[in-house]
């Protein structure tokens, strides 16, 4: 094998290694799609969105990856919208526990909407 051939093989290997999918900290799964559906109100029911987000949580556990920031907060809004305040507050508190930087905002949402959850 010549130096030229070895260089070509190394170049090809380097390029292929660069094409590998990056490892991510979070399992985004269907979170972004569900969030888009929520704001577009495109006919996907609240119950379907809840099921999809819960599936993302389960998939994250199975893959041993974290759920992305905001997923539990979104889930809590969906639970509140469907008339399940206890589950909404559980999800708000889960978001606070997983992402402490969101605590003030989660507290604000819980205090603001406490009357509308019941």
N, C-alpha and C positions, 0 to 999 in steps of 0.2 A: 504494500500500500504506500502510495506516495504522500508527501506532505500536502499536496493539493487535495487529494482524496480525504485525508484525515481532517483537513480544515473544513471541507465541505460537509462531512459527517458531523463535526462539532457545531458548525453553523446551523445545520438542520435540527440537531438535538436542542440547541439553545432556542431556536424559533418555536419548536413544538412545546418546549417547557413553558415558554411565555404565553402560549395559547391556553394553558390549563385554567379552568375556572377558579377564581379567587375563593379562598375560604372566608366565610362570613361568620360573624359572631352570633347573628340572629337568624332564626328561621322565619323568613317573611311570608312564605307560603302564599295564602290567599288574603292576607291582611290588606294589602294595598288595593286589591280589587274590591274587597268588601267596603273599605272606606270610601272608595269612589262611588260605589253603588248607593251608599248611605246619603252622600251629598247630592247625587244626581236624581235620587228618588226614581230610579228607572224600573220600578215594578218588582224588584226583589223584596220579598217580605222581611219584616223585622225578624221573624222566627228563622228564616233561611240564613240571614246574616249572622244571627246568634249561633246557629249550628255550624256555620262555616268557620267562625272565629274559634269556637270550642274545638273544632277539628284541628285548627292550626295549633292550638295549645297542646293537644294530644300528640300531634305530629312532632312538635318541638321537643316534648318529653322523650318520645321514642328516638329522636335523632340526637338527644342529649345537647340540645341547643336552647338558647334563651329566646323567649318571645320578644318581639321588637317593642321599643318604648311606645306607649300609647295604646297598645292592643287591649289591655285590660280596662283602660279608661273608655275606649270605644265600646267595649262589651258592656260596661256599666251604663253607658248612655242608652244602649239598645235595651237592656233590662228595664231601665227606668221608663223608656218609651212603651214597653209592653206591660207596664203595671206591676213590676216585680222589684219593689224598692229594696227588700232585704238582699237580693242577689246583686242589685246595683251597688249598694254600699260595700258588699264583700269585694266586688271587683275594683271599686275605687281604692279600698284599703290594700288590695293586692298590688295595684299600680304604685301606690305610695311605698310599699315594702320593697318592691323590686327596683324602683327608680326614686330614691329619696329626694332627688332634685325636683320631683313633681309634686311633693307633699303640699306645698302652699296652694298650688292650683287645684289639686284634688280636694283639699279642705274648702276652698272657695266654692267649687262646684257642689260639694255636698251641703254646705251651708245655704247656698243660693237656692238649690232645688229641693231642699228638705220638704218644704210644703207641697211641692208639686208631685213628689213621689208617692204621696199617700192618697 
